Amino acid sequence: MNLHSKRTKTALIYFLLIIFLIAASDFLYFLFDAEFFEATMRITTCFCAFLIPVYLFRNRLKLYAWLLFPVMLLVPFSICGIIFFHLPVTTSLVLSIVNTTKREALELLHQYIIPVVIVFFLSIAVYLFLVKKTPSKISARLGLLISGCSLVVFLILPFFQQDYIRLKNSYPERLRGNIYTTFPFSVAYCAKSVYQDFRLIKDTKQERDDFRFNAKQTVNNAKKQVYVLVIGETSRADHWHINGYERNTSPHIDKRENLISFPNTVAGACETEYAVPQIITNVGPDDFDDHYRQKGIISAFKESGFTTYWITDQIDRGHIKMHEEEADYVYRLVISPEENVTLDNTDMQLISTLRKVLNEPGDKKFIVMHTMGSHWDYKERYPINYDVYKPSEKTVFARPSDFSQKQVLINTYDNCILFNDATLDSIYRVVDHQRAHSMVYFISDHGEDLFDDANHRFLHGDFEATMYGAHVPFFIWYNDSVKNASPQKISMLLDHKNNKIGAEDVLHTITDMCDIHFPLQDSAKCIDRSSFVDSKQRVMSIGDKVFTYDSLVKMAAKIKKDQ
């Protein structure tokens, strides 16, 4: 072997280091979780995939290294996602990015701008150095050896999957799965999945338009009727005082008459985009895709003669927007980041719109309110006079991933709940002032992780489902008119207040309480009936996994036991 050949092989290491840099984020993710086998699988898949073309570029290897530049632009962000948020690229992460407003993104990212910029420029600098050191060409024999061995290993990798024996998928499906779960191919796969979701929403529009509940209000209630469904955001059931929390986070609704809390309620998912459709349509985690072809609760009320409204201060896209647009009137109170307006009071601003809607002509109104609730950034969700639990983020800088500031984050989150309580109480007062036959339903889309165990999870959605992200508050308030007209239904609600409730019970219960009936209505899901059956409380998670809430509780107990 001549000196030039030795130098070429030595220089080839620099090219291999470029591929290692690309594989670093996935490798770090699984190492952090002590999943060493999976870390080995991912880094091997990445190396093989990028080494297979080496023979084709044997005379232009440096050019091949330059062609990897677009991939390198993604690497710093993937590394930062793993280091700061412990988040790999998933479909729900891509969906969250698509559905996030500029303001929401800035709320989260402004605290990480400096480290992200440092990682970005450091990664690009290392990449440029490695490209410079990469040889311009290698011998045909060496190129063939690298490409051939890489191809062989790449093709046999699916047989080493840990669950190979129980997998029923074909070999091509397992091979594709190996690629789709490896960065950077996972980015393209997840982006494609989100695109297909939006494409399916568009392609199924005619089916939704043709869908009919065939709903009718069977009781001819001559009184004015006002029914409101408030869909909260990122609210945990166990951080409400009314559900037993030690802090007095619900001073208003604690004292409100005619209000029932259902403390054993579970969301259908820990991500807004997947959780809300399970509240407002007749689907659950096991048949979620059916909601593409169905209308939601808005249409059931429309068919029953109600004027319908959707009031929100969120940007609802995709899975939610297609049902939002069923309403007769949609009010989107989203403040542009360019406007010189604080976001502290947006949920209270919804109430001004609610008051306006209630004062419009019409005796039968159904209103959905989708609030920002306790969505990060917590300190932006309430005004300073609700900064009761201190120190909070109003005065102390704390990133959502900063475990050392756990108590600051919890204090700030609890202040959000305190403000949510005041917002709900204001809604009750405004509705009650109408002197109509009225009910207000409140349920959060999902909960939140607050460093509850050794996994140190925070925020929500892009981790696997947890009991903390799935356990949500659910309240039903009714005025005296409903109490006097439907004493048996109220009695059933009280009898079932401690039963297992799921998001899939909401549509059936609300319509039944309002004397609206339709062929698809399931009496086993009507909490106001003696025929009600406990929910199986199934929860969607990333990767199309579905868990029961009981299994999530057991997982949490095991983690705490092992601490």
C-alpha positions in Angstrom: 0.0 0.0 0.0 1.5 3.3 -1.1 1.7 6.5 1.1 -1.1 8.2 -1.0 -3.4 5.3 -0.4 -2.8 5.4 3.3 -3.4 9.1 3.5 -6.7 8.7 1.5 -8.0 6.0 4.0 -7.0 8.2 6.9 -8.7 11.2 5.4 -11.8 9.1 4.8 -12.4 9.2 8.6 -13.4 12.9 8.2 -16.2 11.9 5.8 -17.3 9.2 8.3 -17.4 11.9 11.0 -19.8 14.0 8.9 -22.2 11.0 8.9 -21.7 10.6 12.7 -22.6 14.2 13.1 -25.8 13.6 11.2 -26.6 10.5 13.3 -25.7 12.3 16.6 -29.2 13.5 17.6 -30.8 10.0 17.4 -27.8 8.4 19.0 -28.0 10.9 21.9 -31.7 10.4 22.4 -31.5 6.7 22.9 -28.4 6.9 25.0 -30.2 9.3 27.3 -32.9 6.7 27.7 -30.3 3.9 28.2 -31.8 2.1 25.1 -28.4 1.0 23.9 -29.7 -1.5 21.4 -31.9 1.0 19.7 -29.1 3.6 19.7 -26.9 1.0 17.9 -29.7 0.3 15.4 -30.3 3.9 14.6 -26.6 4.9 14.1 -26.0 1.8 12.0 -29.0 2.5 9.8 -27.8 6.1 9.3 -24.2 5.1 8.5 -25.3 2.4 6.1 -27.8 4.6 4.3 -25.3 7.4 3.6 -22.4 5.0 2.8 -24.3 3.0 0.1 -23.8 5.8 -2.5 -20.1 6.1 -1.8 -19.1 3.9 -4.8 -21.0 6.2 -7.2 -19.2 9.2 -5.8 -15.8 7.5 -5.5 -14.3 10.1 -7.8 -16.2 13.0 -6.3 -16.4 12.2 -2.6 -15.9 15.8 -1.6 -18.9 16.7 -3.8 -21.0 14.1 -2.0 -20.0 15.7 1.3 -21.1 19.1 0.0 -24.5 17.6 -1.2 -25.1 16.7 2.5 -25.2 20.4 3.4 -29.1 20.6 3.4 -29.2 17.7 5.9 -26.6 19.4 8.0 -28.9 22.5 8.3 -31.4 20.2 10.2 -28.8 18.6 12.4 -28.3 21.5 15.0 -32.1 21.8 15.5 -32.4 18.1 16.0 -29.5 18.1 18.5 -31.0 21.0 20.4 -34.4 19.3 20.4 -32.8 16.2 22.1 -30.6 18.2 24.5 -33.1 20.8 25.6 -36.5 19.1 25.2 -35.6 15.4 24.8 -37.7 15.3 21.7 -36.9 13.3 18.6 -38.6 14.2 15.3 -42.2 12.8 15.4 -45.3 13.3 13.4 -46.9 15.1 16.3 -43.9 17.4 16.6 -44.1 18.4 12.9 -47.9 18.8 13.4 -47.3 21.1 16.4 -44.9 23.2 14.3 -47.5 23.5 11.6 -50.2 24.5 14.1 -48.1 26.9 16.2 -48.5 30.6 15.8 -45.4 32.9 15.5 -46.1 34.2 19.0 -46.4 30.8 20.6 -43.2 29.7 18.9 -41.4 32.8 20.1 -42.7 32.3 23.7 -41.0 28.9 23.7 -37.9 29.5 21.7 -36.8 32.9 22.8 -35.4 31.3 26.0 -33.2 29.0 23.9 -32.1 31.3 21.1 -28.5 31.8 22.3 -27.7 28.1 22.9 -29.4 27.1 19.6 -27.4 29.7 17.7 -24.2 28.5 19.3 -25.0 24.9 18.5 -26.0 25.8 14.9 -22.8 27.7 14.1 -20.6 25.2 15.9 -22.2 22.3 14.0 -21.8 24.1 10.6 -18.2 25.0 11.5 -17.3 21.4 12.3 -19.0 20.3 9.1 -17.1 22.7 7.0 -13.8 21.6 8.6 -14.7 18.0 7.9 -15.6 18.6 4.3 -12.3 20.4 3.7 -10.5 17.4 5.1 -12.5 14.9 3.1 -10.6 13.3 0.2 -11.6 14.3 -3.3 -11.7 10.7 -4.4 -11.0 7.1 -3.3 -10.2 4.0 -5.2 -12.9 2.0 -6.9 -12.0 -1.0 -4.8 -12.4 0.8 -1.5 -15.6 2.5 -2.7 -17.0 -0.9 -3.7 -16.1 -2.4 -0.4 -17.7 0.4 1.6 -20.9 0.5 -0.5 -21.3 -3.3 -0.7 -20.8 -3.9 3.0 -23.1 -1.0 3.8 -25.8 -2.4 1.6 -25.5 -5.9 3.0 -25.7 -4.6 6.6 -28.6 -2.3 5.7 -30.6 -5.1 4.3 -30.1 -7.5 7.2 -30.8 -4.9 9.9 -34.6 -5.5 10.0 -33.9 -9.1 11.2 -32.2 -7.8 14.3 -35.2 -5.8 15.5 -35.9 -6.7 19.1 -39.5 -7.5 18.3 -38.8 -9.3 15.0 -40.4 -12.6 16.1 -43.8 -11.1 17.0 -43.9 -8.6 14.1 -46.4 -9.6 11.5 -45.3 -6.9 8.9 -43.6 -8.0 5.8 -39.9 -7.6 5.3 -40.3 -4.5 3.0 -42.5 -2.9 5.6 -40.0 -3.5 8.4 -37.2 -2.2 6.1 -39.2 1.0 5.4 -39.9 1.3 9.1 -36.2 1.1 9.9 -35.6 4.1 7.5 -38.6 6.1 8.6 -37.6 6.1 12.3 -34.0 7.2 11.6 -33.0 10.8 11.4 -32.9 12.6 8.9 -35.2 10.4 7.0 -37.7 10.6 9.9 -38.1 14.4 9.1 -39.2 13.6 5.5 -41.5 10.8 6.7 -43.2 12.9 9.4 -43.6 15.9 7.0 -45.1 13.5 4.4 -47.5 12.1 7.1 -48.7 15.6 8.1 -49.2 16.5 4.4 -51.2 13.3 3.9 -53.3 14.2 6.9 -54.2 17.6 5.5 -54.7 16.1 2.0 -57.1 13.6 3.6 -59.0 16.4 5.3 -59.4 18.1 1.9 -60.3 14.9 0.0 -63.0 13.8 2.6 -64.7 17.2 2.7 -67.6 16.0 0.5 -68.2 13.0 2.8 -68.3 15.3 5.8 -70.7 17.7 3.9 -73.0 14.7 3.2 -72.9 13.4 6.8 -76.1 13.8 8.9 -76.7 13.0 12.5 -80.4 13.1 11.9 -80.6 14.8 15.2 -83.7 16.3 16.8 -84.6 18.0 20.0 -87.3 15.7 21.3 -88.5 18.0 24.1 -90.2 21.2 22.9 -88.6 23.6 25.4 -90.3 26.9 24.8 -87.7 28.7 27.0 -84.6 30.5 25.7 -81.8 27.9 25.6 -78.1 28.6 25.9 -75.6 25.8 26.0 -71.8 26.3 26.1 -68.9 23.9 25.7 -65.6 25.3 26.9 -62.6 23.3 25.7 -59.7 24.2 27.9 -56.0 23.8 27.1 -53.3 22.0 29.0 -55.2 21.7 32.3 -54.5 18.9 34.8 -57.3 17.6 36.9 -55.1 17.1 40.0 -54.1 20.8 40.1 -57.7 22.0 40.7 -58.6 22.4 44.4 -62.1 21.2 43.6 -60.5 17.8 42.8 -58.5 17.7 46.0 -55.4 19.7 45.2 -53.9 21.2 48.4 -53.6 24.7 46.9 -56.8 26.7 46.6 -56.6 27.1 42.8 -60.4 27.1 42.3 -61.8 29.5 44.8 -64.7 30.6 42.5 -66.0 27.3 41.3 -65.5 25.7 44.7 -68.4 27.9 45.9 -70.5 27.8 42.8 -73.9 26.0 43.2 -75.2 23.6 40.6 -71.7 22.6 39.5 -70.5 19.0 39.3 -66.8 18.0 38.9 -66.0 14.6 37.4 -62.5 14.0 38.9 -61.8 10.7 37.0 -61.9 12.0 33.5 -59.3 11.1 30.9 -58.5 12.8 27.6 -58.4 10.8 24.3 -54.8 12.0 23.6 -52.1 14.3 25.0 -51.9 16.5 21.9 -54.5 19.1 21.1 -54.8 18.2 17.5 -55.8 14.6 18.3 -57.6 15.3 21.7 -60.1 17.9 20.6 -61.8 15.9 17.8 -62.4 13.1 20.3 -64.3 15.6 22.5 -66.5 17.1 19.7 -67.1 14.0 17.5 -68.3 10.5 17.8 -64.8 8.9 17.7 -62.2 7.5 20.1 -58.5 6.5 19.9 -59.4 3.2 18.2 -61.4 4.7 15.3 -59.9 8.2 15.3 -59.7 8.4 11.5 -63.5 8.1 11.2 -63.7 11.8 12.2 -62.5 12.8 8.8 -65.8 11.6 7.4 -68.1 12.8 10.2 -69.3 16.1 11.5 -69.1 17.2 15.1 -71.3 18.3 17.9 -71.8 21.7 16.3 -73.8 20.0 13.5 -75.9 17.9 15.9 -77.1 21.2 17.4 -77.5 22.9 14.0 -79.8 20.0 12.9 -81.8 20.5 16.1 -82.6 24.1 15.3 -79.8 25.9 17.2 -77.7 28.8 16.0 -74.1 27.7 16.5 -70.9 29.6 17.3 -67.2 28.8 17.7 -65.2 31.4 19.7 -61.4 30.8 20.0 -58.1 32.6 20.8 -56.2 29.7 19.3 -55.1 29.0 15.7 -57.1 25.9 15.0 -55.9 24.0 11.8 -56.4 20.7 10.3 -58.3 18.2 12.5 -60.0 20.9 14.6 -60.6 23.6 11.9 -62.7 21.3 9.7 -65.2 20.9 12.6 -64.8 24.5 13.8 -66.1 25.6 10.3 -69.3 23.7 10.8 -70.5 26.6 13.0 -72.8 29.3 11.7 -70.4 31.9 13.1 -66.7 31.7 13.9 -64.9 34.3 16.0 -61.1 34.0 16.1 -59.6 36.3 18.6 -55.9 35.7 17.8 -53.7 38.6 18.5 -50.9 39.2 15.9 -47.4 39.3 17.4 -46.9 42.6 15.6 -49.6 44.2 17.6 -48.5 46.0 20.7 -51.0 44.1 22.9 -50.2 41.8 25.8 -51.6 38.2 25.7 -52.3 38.2 29.5 -56.1 38.5 29.1 -57.0 36.7 25.9 -59.3 34.1 27.6 -61.1 37.0 29.3 -61.4 38.7 25.9 -63.3 35.6 24.7 -66.0 36.5 27.3 -66.6 39.9 25.7 -67.3 38.1 22.5 -69.5 35.6 24.4 -71.5 38.4 25.8 -71.9 39.9 22.4 -73.1 36.6 20.9 -75.6 36.1 23.7 -77.1 39.5 23.2 -77.8 38.8 19.5 -81.3 37.7 18.4 -82.2 34.0 18.8 -83.6 31.8 21.5 -81.5 28.6 20.8 -77.8 29.0 20.9 -74.9 26.4 21.2 -71.5 27.9 21.7 -68.0 26.2 21.7 -65.2 28.2 23.3 -61.7 27.0 22.7 -59.4 28.8 25.2 -55.6 29.1 25.6 -55.9 28.0 29.2 -52.6 26.9 30.6 -50.6 26.5 27.4 -46.9 27.4 27.6 -45.7 30.1 28.2 -47.5 29.9 31.5 -46.6 33.4 32.7 -48.3 34.9 29.6 -51.6 33.2 30.4 -52.6 35.3 33.4 -52.4 39.0 34.5 -50.1 40.1 37.4 -53.0 40.2 39.9 -53.2 36.4 39.7 -49.6 35.9 40.4 -50.4 34.4 43.8 -48.0 31.4 44.1 -44.4 32.7 44.1 -41.7 32.7 43.0 -43.1 32.5 39.5 -41.9 33.1 36.0 -43.2 36.6 36.3 -40.0 37.4 38.3 -37.7 34.3 37.8 -36.3 33.2 34.5 -37.1 29.5 34.0 -37.1 27.4 30.9 -39.8 24.7 30.6 -37.0 22.0 30.5 -35.2 23.4 33.6 -35.7 20.8 36.3 -33.8 23.0 38.8 -36.7 25.5 38.5 -39.4 22.9 38.9 -41.1 24.7 41.8 -41.1 28.0 39.9 -42.7 26.3 36.9 -45.4 24.6 39.1 -46.1 27.9 40.9 -46.6 29.6 37.5 -48.7 26.8 36.2 -50.9 26.9 39.4 -51.4 30.7 38.8 -52.7 29.7 35.3 -55.3 27.4 36.9 -56.3 30.1 39.3 -57.0 32.4 36.3 -58.8 29.6 34.5 -61.0 29.3 37.5 -61.8 33.1 37.3 -62.4 32.8 33.6 -64.8 29.9 34.0 -66.7 31.7 36.8 -67.1 34.8 34.5 -68.5 32.5 31.8 -71.0 31.1 34.3 -72.1 34.6 35.4 -72.5 35.8 31.8 -74.6 32.8 30.8 -76.7 32.8 34.0 -77.5 36.5 33.4 -79.4 35.4 30.3 -82.1 33.9 32.4 -82.4 31.0 29.9 -82.4 27.2 30.2 -78.6 27.0 30.4 -75.6 24.6 30.9 -71.9 25.2 30.6 -69.6 22.2 30.1 -65.8 22.5 30.6 -63.2 19.9 29.7 -59.5 20.3 29.0 -58.1 18.8 25.8 -55.2 17.2 27.8 -53.0 17.7 30.9 -49.4 18.5 31.3 -46.2 16.9 32.5 -44.5 18.9 35.4 -41.3 16.8 36.2 -43.6 14.4 38.1 -41.1 11.5 38.2 -37.6 10.3 37.4 -38.3 10.7 33.6 -38.4 14.5 34.2 -41.0 15.0 31.4 -42.4 18.5 30.8 -44.9 20.1 28.6 -47.0 17.6 26.6 -47.7 15.8 23.4 -44.4 14.6 21.9 -43.5 12.1 24.6 -45.4 8.9 25.0 -48.7 9.5 26.8 -48.5 9.8 30.6 -51.1 9.8 33.3 -50.3 13.4 34.0 -50.9 14.4 30.4 -54.1 12.3 30.2 -55.9 13.2 33.4 -58.1 16.2 32.8 -60.8 18.3 34.6 -64.4 18.0 33.5 -67.1 20.2 35.0 -70.8 20.6 34.3 -72.7 23.6 35.5 -76.4 24.0 35.1 -78.8 26.7 36.3 -82.0 26.3 38.3 -84.1 26.1 35.2 -82.3 22.9 34.2 -82.3 21.6 37.8 -86.1 22.0 38.0 -86.8 20.6 34.6 -84.5 17.6 34.7 -84.1 16.4 38.3 -83.6 12.7 37.2 -80.8 13.6 34.8 -79.0 15.7 37.5 -79.4 12.9 39.9 -77.7 10.5 37.5 -74.9 13.0 36.9 -74.3 13.1 40.7 -74.5 9.3 40.9 -71.8 9.0 38.2 -69.5 11.8 39.3 -66.8 9.4 40.5 -67.1 7.0 37.6 -64.5 6.6 34.8 -65.2 9.2 32.2 -63.6 9.4 28.8 -63.5 12.2 26.2 -65.7 10.1 24.0 -68.6 10.5 26.5 -68.8 14.2 26.1 -70.8 14.5 22.8 -73.3 11.9 23.9 -73.8 13.4 27.4 -74.1 17.0 26.2 -76.7 16.2 23.5 -78.7 13.9 25.8 -78.7 16.5 28.6 -80.1 19.0 26.0 -82.8 16.5 24.9 -81.1 16.1 21.5 -81.2 12.5 20.1 -79.9 10.8 17.0 -79.4 7.2 15.8 -75.7 7.1 16.6 -76.2 8.3 20.2 -75.0 5.7 22.7 -76.8 5.5 26.0 -73.8 3.7 27.5 -71.9 7.0 27.0 -74.5 9.3 28.5 -73.4 10.1 32.0 -76.9 11.4 32.8 -78.5 8.0 32.3 -78.7 4.9 34.5 -77.4 2.9 31.5 -74.0 4.7 31.6 -71.0 2.4 31.5 -67.5 3.3 32.7 -65.2 4.4 29.9 -62.3 2.2 29.0 -60.3 5.4 29.1 -58.0 4.7 26.1 -55.4 7.3 25.2 -53.7 7.9 21.8 -49.9 8.3 21.9 -47.1 8.9 19.5 -46.5 6.2 16.9 -50.2 5.3 16.7 -49.9 3.6 20.1 -53.0 3.4 22.3 -52.8 2.9 26.1 -55.4 2.5 28.8 -55.2 5.0 31.5 -54.9 2.3 34.1 -51.7 1.1 32.3 -50.4 4.7 32.4 -51.0 4.8 36.2 -49.2 1.6 36.7 -46.2 2.8 34.6 -46.1 6.0 36.7 -46.2 3.9 39.9 -43.4 1.7 38.7 -41.2 4.7 37.8 -41.7 6.2 41.2 -41.0 2.9 42.9 -37.7 2.5 41.0 -36.6 6.0 41.9 
